[in-house]
Amino acid sequence: MPVRFHPFNPIDALEKIILKQDGSPLQGEIDIYRKLHNDLASSQEEWDVWHDLKLPEHSDCFNYYKKTSAQIDFLILWKEGVMALEVKGGFISTRDNKFYYGKHFEDEMRQNPFKQVEGYKHTLKDNILNNIKGCFFCEAVAFPHVNYPFESKLIDKNLLWTDYTAANHSNSMEIFIKNVFASTKLKHKKHFRTYSDLSIKQIEAVKKILIPIIGDRNKFTNIDTLNWLGIQNIEILEGLYKNSRIMIEGPPGSGKTTIAKAFIDRQFGKCGIYLCWNNFLSHFTKHLLKTRSNGVDIEVTTFFRFMLKHNPDLKYEEVIRLNESQFYELFKQTISKLERTNSLKQYDFVVIDEGQDILDRGLDLFINKFCGYNGNGLSNGSALVLCDIDQSYSASGRNVMELADLLTEYFSHFKLNDVKRSAQNPDIRKLSCELLDSPKALAADSFSVTYPNIPVIVHSSLESVKRHLVQEVLSSIRSATSSLRGEDCIVLIESSLLKGTFKGQPDMNYELTIKDIEELNENNIADTANKLRYTSILKYKGLEKKNVYLIITEPSELNKYEIFVGITRAIYNVEINIVKP
């Protein structure tokens, strides 16, 4: 049979099956269901159609209406890819950039159907079917009862089916669908993106993912995608290993580092490189990997130090001052130099940690040239990229989200939503999410009620912070009867408090010159001595401790990302000390 419906409903009984909440027939969806059934039944192609498909989450990037889940009226799968179709029955009108039910603007729609279905498309592309390599996604809208001209600046007329425009497609829903695919692909072609037809194996993979949710339409509305796909923790690699280029996106504590260690363990007898964003993460990772007898030869370094290694005439201070564009250009020049001297080293595999921070600094060039063969590592190399777009400092104007999307064209992309860290203190996770939207939440009068497990202490000076740390933290660490150990704690300080002076007074480096308190460095980062160590928030990015003591200035738009990074370093407990001189 050319078309299969999931679920299949008897065509003559749809009025008793597809209903509104009040029990009356949902005529728009009923008419499109019948139209798809009749037109695709005589097709020369193979089609699969899902009706009323409920998904357990919604894309964060294209979520105009802040939805937590998605419900797609029709999802259509055929050899060219996947299409999401949104249906609005009855008469429709538009005015002042808004849609209305009725011909005369009687009832405003809560959602723009084109934005609505665009969000569903990206949910499928980014969250649900993101492992289907090379799959093409598009969207369309149907107003089956609009039998009059319908013009609006809000819409792409190539994506709209109405009773009036049906004649433009020979009254065939099949022709309309194919036209949607063709017009959308034409847009992509302008950006040098082309797509091949899906293989039988890929089509079966899509169906395998989507069909299980049909048995119980409400079963998966409140669970995370990992459980829904039947993948937990490290088992994620089993499903992705057919593609040797893997991108794992997830918030702090979601298990990305665990996946990296398992990925490396599988590279027995191979030579690889592990690129970190910052120096502390590099040294800690190096120590961590030394303890694993996995027969893997792996170089651990930072992107900056890698650059200096191949440009010995440059100084570290010069390199770190380069902006993204300058760094990218320098990296291109470095590759050209290595190629001219025939000294460009090829690694069997690469791992990129905190990838969001080097997406626009030449990450694509690095993968393409230093793994794989013939300088085409993006297409044939072996790479694992770990990233968290929320930590990309997008407020600085860097367009890393678009670059991440481009990179996923070459990678199996999986997004982790289940945060393992801070499970004992859910307030940490909740606060970190709220902080990016509203940094002043830390200063709210109701904070202690909303976050009872996160103490916030306001100080009038840095000296006051020092006294607090000595009396409340260091004394416990020193006490033989206390369970608090220095190796389980870290003091993280906002960078503005470590610049020599603050408000004309000595900075926190000066204040913390105390016995049993020392600055974190490359030599003691893996040390288990019972001392309280401190460093800047940004230097500690990518690392974690059971107990984090945060020292910051008043929360604002300027320091909210730094505070976010600090809070999310905590596994169990975080204490926030705010300096308000």
Backbone torsions as a table, in degrees:
resi	resn	phi	psi	omega
1	MET	NA	129.1	-176.3
2	PRO	-63.4	-25.1	-178.6
3	VAL	-131.1	135.5	176.7
4	ARG	-123.6	129.7	179.3
5	PHE	-101.0	144.0	178.5
6	HIS	-129.8	105.6	-5.6
7	PRO	-80.8	161.0	175.6
8	PHE	-88.2	125.2	177.9
9	ASN	-112.8	139.2	177.6
10	PRO	-55.1	125.1	-173.0
11	ILE	-59.6	-34.8	-177.8
12	ASP	-80.2	-6.1	-175.4
13	ALA	-117.6	16.3	-174.6
14	LEU	-62.8	-33.5	-179.6
15	GLU	-63.3	-19.0	179.1
16	LYS	-99.4	-4.4	-174.8
17	ILE	-113.7	-46.9	-177.2
18	ILE	-93.7	100.7	-169.0
19	LEU	-126.3	154.9	169.8
20	LYS	-76.8	175.7	179.3
21	GLN	-64.0	-27.3	180.0
22	ASP	-85.2	2.5	177.6
23	GLY	91.8	-4.4	178.4
24	SER	-83.5	156.5	-177.6
25	PRO	-62.1	139.6	174.8
26	LEU	-90.7	82.4	-164.2
27	GLN	-63.8	-34.5	179.6
28	GLY	-60.2	-50.3	179.4
29	GLU	-67.3	-35.2	178.3
30	ILE	-61.6	-46.2	-177.8
31	ASP	-66.2	-38.8	178.4
32	ILE	-70.6	-37.4	176.5
33	TYR	-57.2	-48.6	-179.8
34	ARG	-65.3	-40.7	-178.2
35	LYS	-64.0	-43.7	177.7
36	LEU	-63.4	-42.4	-179.6
37	HIS	-62.0	-46.8	-176.3
38	ASN	-70.5	-42.9	-175.3
39	ASP	-75.8	-35.7	-177.5
40	LEU	-84.4	-17.0	-179.6
41	ALA	-64.0	-29.1	-178.6
42	SER	-101.0	11.5	-176.9
43	SER	-72.1	157.2	173.2
44	GLN	-87.9	-6.5	-178.9
45	GLU	-100.8	167.9	174.3
46	GLU	-100.9	129.5	-176.2
47	TRP	-128.1	146.3	168.6
48	ASP	-126.6	134.1	-176.8
49	VAL	-129.1	124.9	173.7
50	TRP	-102.7	135.3	176.2
51	HIS	-112.4	138.8	177.2
52	ASP	53.5	56.9	-176.1
53	LEU	-87.2	115.5	179.6
54	LYS	-94.9	131.2	179.0
55	LEU	-115.0	148.8	-172.1
56	PRO	-77.4	-4.3	-178.7
57	GLU	-155.3	177.7	179.2
58	HIS	-134.5	144.9	178.4
59	SER	-54.6	133.1	177.0
60	ASP	-75.6	-30.0	-173.5
61	CYS	-79.0	-29.2	-177.3
62	PHE	-126.6	57.0	-175.8
63	ASN	-116.9	74.6	-174.5
64	TYR	-61.9	-29.9	-172.4
65	TYR	-113.2	20.0	173.0
66	LYS	54.2	45.8	180.0
67	LYS	-83.9	149.9	176.3
68	THR	-99.0	-12.8	177.9
69	SER	-147.2	174.5	-177.9
70	ALA	-130.6	145.1	176.9
71	GLN	-134.4	106.9	-174.0
72	ILE	-94.9	127.0	-179.3
73	ASP	-60.5	-51.4	177.0
74	PHE	-141.2	132.8	170.2
75	LEU	-114.6	127.3	-174.7
76	ILE	-117.4	126.1	179.9
77	LEU	-118.3	129.0	170.9
78	TRP	-148.7	-171.2	-169.7
79	LYS	-61.7	-25.0	-177.8
80	GLU	-89.2	-8.3	178.0
81	GLY	142.1	-150.5	-172.8
82	VAL	-125.4	138.3	177.3
83	MET	-128.9	133.3	172.6
84	ALA	-97.4	131.1	-177.3
85	LEU	-122.3	120.4	177.5
86	GLU	-100.3	135.2	-176.3
87	VAL	-119.0	132.7	173.2
88	LYS	-127.2	114.5	-179.1
89	GLY	-85.1	168.9	179.4
90	GLY	81.6	-176.8	178.3
91	PHE	-76.6	143.6	-177.0
92	ILE	-129.6	142.1	174.7
93	SER	-139.7	164.5	-179.5
94	THR	-140.8	142.0	179.6
95	ARG	-159.5	138.3	176.9
96	ASP	53.5	46.0	177.0
97	ASN	62.9	26.8	177.8
98	LYS	-132.6	151.8	177.5
99	PHE	-103.2	146.8	-179.1
100	TYR	-135.1	147.2	167.2
101	TYR	-80.1	139.9	-178.4
102	GLY	95.8	157.0	-179.1
103	LYS	-75.0	-20.9	-171.3
104	HIS	-122.2	38.7	171.7
105	PHE	59.5	44.3	-176.5
106	GLU	-75.2	-40.1	-169.5
107	ASP	-140.7	108.9	-177.1
108	GLU	-68.4	134.9	175.6
109	MET	-72.1	142.4	178.5
110	ARG	-72.9	-23.0	-176.7
111	GLN	-135.7	142.2	169.7
112	ASN	-71.2	115.9	-174.4
113	PRO	-61.0	-26.6	179.9
114	PHE	-74.4	-40.5	175.4
115	LYS	-68.8	-36.3	-179.9
116	GLN	-59.7	-49.8	-177.0
117	VAL	-74.4	-27.0	174.9
118	GLU	-63.7	-40.3	176.5
119	GLY	-62.3	-40.1	178.4
120	TYR	-64.3	-39.7	179.3
121	LYS	-60.6	-44.6	-178.3
122	HIS	-72.4	-28.2	173.6
123	THR	-62.7	-44.3	176.6
124	LEU	-63.0	-46.6	-174.6
125	LYS	-68.2	-44.0	-171.4
126	ASP	-93.7	-29.9	-170.4
127	ASN	-113.2	-33.9	-169.9
128	ILE	-104.7	-51.7	-177.2
129	LEU	-108.0	27.4	-174.2
130	ASN	-69.2	-10.3	178.8
131	ASN	-93.8	-0.7	179.4
132	ILE	-87.7	94.7	-172.7
133	LYS	-62.0	128.7	174.3
134	GLY	79.7	6.9	-179.3
135	CYS	-72.5	136.5	179.4
136	PHE	-96.3	135.7	-178.7
137	PHE	-121.9	140.1	175.1
138	CYS	-148.1	176.3	-177.3
139	GLU	-143.1	158.9	178.2
140	ALA	-153.5	165.9	179.8
141	VAL	-130.2	143.0	177.7
142	ALA	-124.6	126.9	170.5
143	PHE	-113.7	81.8	-169.3
144	PRO	-66.0	-16.1	-177.1
145	HIS	-107.2	6.1	177.5
146	VAL	-85.7	103.8	-176.8
147	ASN	-108.8	32.5	-177.7
148	TYR	-141.5	161.4	179.7
149	PRO	-57.7	137.7	-176.9
150	PHE	-133.5	106.2	-178.5
151	GLU	-120.0	139.0	178.2
152	SER	-161.8	143.6	175.1
153	LYS	-72.3	-10.9	-177.3
154	LEU	-79.4	-13.3	-168.6
155	ILE	-122.8	156.8	167.2
156	ASP	-98.7	111.7	-173.6
157	LYS	-62.0	-21.0	177.9
158	ASN	-69.9	-16.0	-176.6
159	LEU	-104.2	8.5	-174.8
160	LEU	-117.4	128.5	172.9
161	TRP	-107.3	127.2	171.5
162	THR	-134.3	167.6	176.3
163	ASP	-62.5	-31.0	-178.3
164	TYR	-74.0	-40.5	-177.0
165	THR	-88.3	-2.1	-178.6
166	ALA	-56.1	-34.5	-179.2
167	ALA	-61.7	-28.0	178.4
168	ASN	-67.1	-16.5	-179.5
169	HIS	-118.4	28.3	-179.8
170	SER	55.5	30.6	-179.9
171	ASN	56.9	28.3	-177.3
172	SER	-116.7	121.9	176.5
173	MET	-66.2	-31.0	177.9
174	GLU	-63.0	-45.6	179.0
175	ILE	-63.9	-40.5	177.9
176	PHE	-59.3	-47.8	-179.1
177	ILE	-60.0	-44.7	-179.8
178	LYS	-64.6	-35.5	177.8
179	ASN	-67.2	-36.5	177.1
180	VAL	-62.2	-47.2	178.2
181	PHE	-59.2	-44.5	-176.7
182	ALA	-65.3	-44.5	-177.6
183	SER	-69.5	-35.9	179.3
184	THR	-71.4	-39.6	178.2
185	LYS	-64.1	-32.8	179.2
186	LEU	-62.8	-38.2	177.0
187	LYS	-62.8	-42.5	-179.7
188	HIS	-66.9	-34.0	-177.8
189	LYS	-62.5	-30.8	178.1
190	LYS	-63.2	-23.7	179.1
191	HIS	-104.8	22.6	174.0
192	PHE	64.4	30.9	175.2
193	ARG	-110.2	123.4	176.0
194	THR	-125.2	156.6	-174.6
195	TYR	-133.7	137.5	175.0
196	SER	-91.3	162.4	175.2
197	ASP	-63.6	150.6	176.4
198	LEU	-69.7	143.9	174.7
199	SER	-77.9	165.6	176.7
200	ILE	-59.3	-38.0	179.7
201	LYS	-63.8	-40.4	179.5
202	GLN	-68.5	-41.5	178.3
203	ILE	-60.9	-41.7	178.5
204	GLU	-66.3	-34.1	178.8
205	ALA	-65.7	-41.2	177.0
206	VAL	-60.5	-46.7	-178.3
207	LYS	-65.0	-35.8	-179.4
208	LYS	-64.5	-35.5	179.2
209	ILE	-73.0	-42.5	-171.0
210	LEU	-86.8	-34.1	-172.6
211	ILE	-64.7	-36.1	-178.1
212	PRO	-57.0	-25.5	-176.0
213	ILE	-80.7	-5.0	-175.7
214	ILE	-73.1	-31.2	-175.5
215	GLY	-59.4	-37.7	179.2
216	ASP	-135.8	105.0	-170.9
217	ARG	-68.6	-16.7	-177.8
218	ASN	-107.6	-3.1	-171.5
219	LYS	-61.0	-35.4	-170.5
220	PHE	-107.8	18.5	-175.1
221	THR	-75.2	-17.7	-175.3
222	ASN	-125.6	21.9	178.9
223	ILE	-119.3	162.8	-178.1
224	ASP	-81.2	161.0	-174.6
225	THR	-62.4	-33.7	-178.4
226	LEU	-60.4	-46.7	178.6
227	ASN	-66.2	-38.6	-178.3
228	TRP	-61.7	-38.6	180.0
229	LEU	-83.0	-2.3	179.3
230	GLY	75.1	25.1	-178.3
231	ILE	-119.8	130.9	179.1
232	GLN	-133.7	137.9	176.3
233	ASN	48.3	-124.4	-171.6
234	ILE	-73.6	-15.0	179.7
235	GLU	-64.4	-14.3	175.9
236	ILE	-55.9	-34.3	-177.5
237	LEU	-66.4	-30.6	-178.9
238	GLU	-61.3	-39.0	-179.2
239	GLY	-77.6	-20.5	-175.8
240	LEU	-102.6	-8.9	-170.1
241	TYR	-70.1	-12.4	175.5
242	LYS	-67.7	-21.9	173.7
243	ASN	-110.8	122.7	-174.9
244	SER	-81.4	0.7	175.9
245	ARG	-115.8	113.5	-170.6
246	ILE	-124.6	132.5	173.1
247	MET	-116.2	123.8	178.9
248	ILE	-112.5	117.3	178.3
249	GLU	-110.8	133.5	179.2
250	GLY	-174.4	159.4	-179.4
251	PRO	-73.4	169.0	177.0
252	PRO	-55.4	136.1	176.9
253	GLY	85.0	8.0	-177.1
254	SER	-89.2	-0.9	175.1
255	GLY	104.1	13.4	-177.2
256	LYS	-62.7	-41.5	-178.7
257	THR	-66.7	-36.8	176.7
258	THR	-60.8	-42.3	178.1
259	ILE	-64.2	-39.5	179.7
260	ALA	-61.3	-43.8	-179.1
261	LYS	-63.8	-40.0	178.5
262	ALA	-67.8	-37.8	177.2
263	PHE	-60.3	-45.2	-179.1
264	ILE	-66.3	-40.2	179.8
265	ASP	-58.8	-25.8	-178.5
266	ARG	-83.3	-5.6	-177.0
267	GLN	-95.0	40.0	-174.3
268	PHE	-54.8	130.4	177.4
269	GLY	77.3	5.8	-176.5
270	LYS	-106.4	165.3	179.9
271	CYS	-111.5	126.1	-176.9
272	GLY	-139.4	177.3	177.0
273	ILE	-135.7	137.2	178.7
274	TYR	-113.7	111.1	-178.5
275	LEU	-97.9	123.8	176.6
276	CYS	-108.0	163.3	177.7
277	TRP	-81.0	-44.0	-175.7
278	ASN	-121.1	165.8	-171.5
279	ASN	-68.0	-42.9	-178.9
280	PHE	-63.5	-43.3	178.9
281	LEU	-61.5	-38.4	179.0
282	SER	-61.9	-48.0	-178.1
283	HIS	-69.2	-37.6	178.5
284	PHE	-66.7	-42.3	179.3
285	THR	-63.6	-40.2	178.3
286	LYS	-60.3	-44.3	177.7
287	HIS	-63.2	-43.2	-178.1
288	LEU	-61.7	-44.1	-176.9
289	LEU	-73.7	-25.2	177.9
290	LYS	-65.3	-28.5	-177.7
291	THR	-81.3	-3.0	-177.8
292	ARG	-107.4	113.4	-179.9
293	SER	-85.1	80.7	-174.2
294	ASN	-114.8	8.7	176.3
295	GLY	64.6	26.8	-178.4
296	VAL	-112.2	129.4	175.1
297	ASP	-90.8	107.0	-174.3
298	ILE	-132.0	131.1	175.8
299	GLU	-93.2	129.1	-179.8
300	VAL	-115.5	123.6	-179.0
301	THR	-156.8	178.4	174.7
302	THR	-100.7	162.8	179.9
303	PHE	-63.7	-37.8	179.1
304	PHE	-65.5	-45.4	-178.1
305	ARG	-69.2	-31.6	175.2
306	PHE	-62.6	-41.0	178.9
307	MET	-65.6	-42.9	-179.9
308	LEU	-65.6	-34.6	178.9
309	LYS	-58.0	-36.8	-177.5
310	HIS	-98.8	1.8	175.5
311	ASN	-136.5	67.8	-174.3
312	PRO	-62.1	-16.6	179.4
313	ASP	-79.3	-12.0	179.9
314	LEU	-91.5	151.7	175.3
315	LYS	-100.0	150.3	-179.2
316	TYR	-55.3	-42.2	-177.7
317	GLU	-63.2	-31.8	179.1
318	GLU	-70.1	-42.0	-175.6
319	VAL	-68.8	-44.2	-176.2
320	ILE	-69.5	-17.2	178.9
321	ARG	-84.5	-9.5	-179.0
322	LEU	-70.0	139.0	173.6
323	ASN	-78.5	179.2	-173.6
324	GLU	-59.6	-45.5	-178.1
325	SER	-65.6	-41.5	179.5
326	GLN	-66.0	-40.3	179.3
327	PHE	-64.8	-42.4	179.8
328	TYR	-60.6	-43.1	-179.5
329	GLU	-66.5	-40.9	177.5
330	LEU	-62.8	-39.0	179.7
331	PHE	-65.4	-40.5	176.0
332	LYS	-59.9	-44.2	179.1
333	GLN	-63.6	-38.1	179.3
334	THR	-63.7	-43.2	178.9
335	ILE	-63.4	-42.9	179.1
336	SER	-60.6	-40.7	179.6
337	LYS	-64.6	-43.9	-179.6
338	LEU	-65.6	-36.6	178.6
339	GLU	-68.6	-39.6	-179.8
340	ARG	-64.6	-35.6	-177.8
341	THR	-93.9	6.9	178.4
342	ASN	55.0	39.3	-177.2
343	SER	-122.7	20.2	179.2
344	LEU	-80.5	113.4	-176.2
345	LYS	-78.4	138.9	177.0
346	GLN	-104.7	126.1	176.5
347	TYR	-99.2	147.3	177.7
348	ASP	-68.4	-30.5	179.3
349	PHE	-156.3	157.8	175.4
350	VAL	-132.1	147.1	173.4
351	VAL	-124.3	128.7	179.4
352	ILE	-114.5	115.6	177.8
353	ASP	-99.4	146.5	-175.4
354	GLU	53.0	47.0	-175.0
355	GLY	-60.3	-24.0	-178.5
356	GLN	-61.8	-23.8	-176.4
357	ASP	-85.6	-9.9	177.9
358	ILE	-125.2	11.9	178.1
359	LEU	-56.2	-40.7	-177.1
360	ASP	-102.4	14.8	178.4
361	ARG	-110.0	9.1	177.0
362	GLY	115.2	17.5	179.6
363	LEU	-57.4	-41.7	179.9
364	ASP	-63.3	-40.1	178.9
365	LEU	-65.2	-41.3	-178.9
366	PHE	-60.7	-50.3	-178.9
367	ILE	-62.2	-42.7	-175.6
368	ASN	-64.8	-37.0	-171.8
369	LYS	-97.1	-27.7	-171.1
370	PHE	-104.0	-1.5	170.8
371	CYS	-140.4	163.3	-175.8
372	GLY	82.4	-158.0	-179.1
373	TYR	-143.1	155.9	-179.0
374	ASN	60.6	27.4	178.1
375	GLY	65.5	28.5	-178.9
376	ASN	-126.7	44.4	-176.6
377	GLY	-61.1	-26.2	177.1
378	LEU	-64.8	-26.7	-178.4
379	SER	-98.4	-30.7	-174.0
380	ASN	-134.5	6.5	179.9
381	GLY	-84.2	178.3	176.3
382	SER	-116.9	115.8	-173.4
383	ALA	-149.0	147.3	172.6
384	LEU	-125.2	122.5	178.8
385	VAL	-114.4	122.9	177.5
386	LEU	-107.6	130.5	-178.0
387	CYS	-151.4	162.0	175.6
388	ASP	-142.3	101.2	-173.7
389	ILE	-60.5	-29.1	-180.0
390	ASP	-63.4	-22.4	-178.6
391	GLN	-99.0	19.7	-173.5
392	SER	-89.0	1.9	-179.5
393	TYR	56.2	48.0	-177.5
394	SER	-64.9	-16.0	179.3
395	ALA	-65.0	-17.2	-179.5
396	SER	-80.9	-0.3	177.3
397	GLY	95.2	3.0	179.7
398	ARG	-77.2	132.3	-176.6
399	ASN	-95.7	60.5	-175.2
400	VAL	-73.4	-25.2	-178.6
401	MET	-63.8	-42.6	178.6
402	GLU	-66.2	-39.1	178.6
403	LEU	-65.7	-38.7	177.4
404	ALA	-62.7	-39.7	179.3
405	ASP	-64.6	-40.1	178.1
406	LEU	-64.1	-39.3	-178.8
407	LEU	-65.7	-31.9	-179.1
408	THR	-67.9	-11.7	174.6
409	GLU	-62.8	-25.1	-177.9
410	TYR	-106.0	-7.0	-171.6
411	PHE	-120.5	152.3	162.5
412	SER	-77.0	119.4	-171.5
413	HIS	-109.1	125.8	178.6
414	PHE	-130.2	134.8	-179.0
415	LYS	-109.4	123.8	178.1
416	LEU	-92.2	129.3	179.7
417	ASN	-115.3	-14.8	-175.1
418	ASP	-89.4	106.6	-177.3
419	VAL	-84.7	118.1	178.9
420	LYS	-82.7	-37.5	-178.9
421	ARG	-67.4	152.7	176.8
422	SER	66.1	20.2	-179.7
423	ALA	-62.6	-31.3	179.8
424	GLN	-76.9	-16.5	178.9
425	ASN	-134.4	80.0	-177.2
426	PRO	-61.0	-18.2	178.3
427	ASP	-61.6	-31.7	-179.9
428	ILE	-62.4	-47.2	179.8
429	ARG	-65.1	-43.4	-178.6
430	LYS	-62.7	-43.9	-178.8
431	LEU	-66.6	-41.8	-178.8
432	SER	-61.3	-35.4	177.6
433	CYS	-69.0	-42.3	-178.1
434	GLU	-70.7	-32.2	-172.9
435	LEU	-60.2	-39.7	-178.2
436	LEU	-64.9	-31.5	178.5
437	ASP	-84.9	-35.1	-174.3
438	SER	-143.7	83.5	-177.6
439	PRO	-61.2	-26.4	-178.6
440	LYS	-74.7	-1.0	176.9
441	ALA	-59.2	-28.4	179.4
442	LEU	-64.9	-26.5	-177.0
443	ALA	-98.4	2.7	-177.2
444	ALA	-67.5	145.5	179.9
445	ASP	-62.6	-29.2	-176.4
446	SER	-89.6	8.2	-173.6
447	PHE	-57.8	-45.8	-176.2
448	SER	-65.2	-25.9	177.0
449	VAL	-78.0	-43.0	-178.6
450	THR	-70.9	-37.5	-177.2
451	TYR	-125.8	72.8	-174.5
452	PRO	-65.9	-19.2	-176.6
453	ASN	-99.6	7.5	178.8
454	ILE	-122.1	101.1	179.7
455	PRO	-71.8	137.0	174.5
456	VAL	-121.5	123.6	-177.5
457	ILE	-120.2	127.0	-179.2
458	VAL	-98.3	130.4	-178.5
459	HIS	-119.1	150.7	178.8
460	SER	-93.1	-9.5	-178.9
461	SER	-159.0	164.8	176.1
462	LEU	-68.7	-31.3	177.0
463	GLU	-62.1	-37.0	177.2
464	SER	-63.4	-38.7	177.4
465	VAL	-62.6	-44.6	179.7
466	LYS	-58.6	-48.1	-179.3
467	ARG	-58.3	-41.6	-179.7
468	HIS	-63.0	-46.0	-179.3
469	LEU	-62.3	-41.0	-179.5
470	VAL	-66.7	-47.0	-174.7
471	GLN	-74.1	-39.2	-171.8
472	GLU	-99.7	-25.4	-176.0
473	VAL	-112.3	-57.6	-175.9
474	LEU	-62.6	-38.3	179.6
475	SER	-62.1	-37.2	177.9
476	SER	-69.0	-39.1	178.9
477	ILE	-63.8	-38.9	-179.6
478	ARG	-72.4	-25.3	-175.0
479	SER	-72.5	131.5	179.6
480	ALA	-70.5	-21.0	-178.0
481	THR	-91.5	-4.5	-178.5
482	SER	-93.1	146.4	177.8
483	SER	-86.9	-6.9	-179.1
484	LEU	-76.3	126.1	-178.6
485	ARG	-117.7	143.8	-178.9
486	GLY	-59.1	-36.2	-178.5
487	GLU	-65.9	-15.0	179.5
488	ASP	-97.4	4.4	-174.1
489	CYS	-125.7	153.8	172.5
490	ILE	-148.9	137.7	173.8
491	VAL	-100.6	120.2	-178.7
492	LEU	-112.0	128.3	-169.9
493	ILE	-119.9	134.1	176.9
494	GLU	-59.8	140.3	-173.2
495	SER	-58.6	-31.8	-179.2
496	SER	-66.1	-15.8	179.5
497	LEU	-96.4	8.1	-178.3
498	LEU	-129.2	36.9	-176.0
499	LYS	-111.6	27.5	179.6
500	GLY	97.3	-54.6	176.2
501	THR	-138.2	159.4	175.6
502	PHE	-141.8	117.4	-177.7
503	LYS	56.5	37.1	177.5
504	GLY	81.3	-0.4	-179.6
505	GLN	-112.5	160.2	177.8
506	PRO	-56.7	148.0	-176.2
507	ASP	-81.6	-173.0	-176.1
508	MET	-69.1	-26.1	174.0
509	ASN	-56.3	-45.2	179.5
510	TYR	-65.3	-46.2	-176.0
511	GLU	-64.0	-29.9	-174.2
512	LEU	-96.8	20.3	174.2
513	THR	-81.6	78.0	-172.8
514	ILE	-136.7	148.2	175.9
515	LYS	-57.9	137.1	179.5
516	ASP	73.7	5.9	169.2
517	ILE	-120.7	127.5	180.0
518	GLU	-144.0	155.5	-179.5
519	GLU	-73.9	138.3	177.6
520	LEU	-68.5	136.6	177.6
521	ASN	-144.2	-177.5	-175.9
522	GLU	-64.4	-29.6	-175.1
523	ASN	-82.7	-29.2	-176.0
524	ASN	-108.3	6.7	-174.2
525	ILE	-64.7	-28.1	178.7
526	ALA	-106.3	9.2	-178.0
527	ASP	-75.6	146.4	-178.0
528	THR	-109.7	17.6	178.2
529	ALA	-61.3	150.1	-176.9
530	ASN	-82.9	67.5	179.1
531	LYS	-127.6	152.8	176.7
532	LEU	-91.6	119.9	-176.5
533	ARG	-111.3	154.0	-178.9
534	TYR	-136.5	157.7	174.4
535	THR	-163.8	178.8	177.0
536	SER	-77.1	156.7	180.0
537	ILE	-59.7	-47.0	-173.4
538	LEU	-69.2	-31.1	177.0
539	LYS	-67.4	-23.1	-176.7
540	TYR	-94.6	4.9	-178.2
541	LYS	-59.4	132.9	-179.3
542	GLY	94.4	-13.0	179.4
543	LEU	-104.6	177.5	-177.2
544	GLU	-154.4	157.0	173.9
545	LYS	-144.2	158.3	178.1
546	LYS	-63.5	-41.9	-176.4
547	ASN	-125.6	123.8	-178.7
548	VAL	-117.6	129.3	174.9
549	TYR	-111.2	110.5	-173.8
550	LEU	-96.1	132.9	176.2
551	ILE	-121.2	115.5	-172.6
552	ILE	-138.6	166.3	169.7
553	THR	-88.7	-178.1	-178.2
554	GLU	-56.8	131.1	-177.9
555	PRO	-62.7	137.8	179.7
556	SER	-156.6	-179.3	176.0
557	GLU	-63.9	-24.9	-176.5
558	LEU	-75.0	-35.0	-175.6
559	ASN	-115.4	10.4	-174.1
560	LYS	-65.1	-34.9	-179.9
561	TYR	-70.1	-36.8	177.7
562	GLU	-65.7	-41.7	178.3
563	ILE	-65.5	-40.0	177.7
564	PHE	-57.1	-47.6	179.0
565	VAL	-60.3	-42.9	-179.1
566	GLY	-62.6	-47.6	-178.4
567	ILE	-61.9	-40.3	-175.5
568	THR	-79.3	4.2	172.3
569	ARG	-82.7	-11.9	-174.3
570	ALA	-83.7	133.5	175.0
571	ILE	-87.5	-48.2	-175.9
572	TYR	-113.9	-49.3	-171.3
573	ASN	-134.4	144.8	172.4
574	VAL	-136.6	135.8	174.7
575	GLU	-118.5	132.1	-175.8
576	ILE	-110.7	120.8	178.2
577	ASN	-109.7	116.5	-177.8
578	ILE	-105.8	127.6	179.9
579	VAL	-97.3	118.1	179.8
580	LYS	-126.8	79.2	-177.2
581	PRO	-68.5	NA	NA
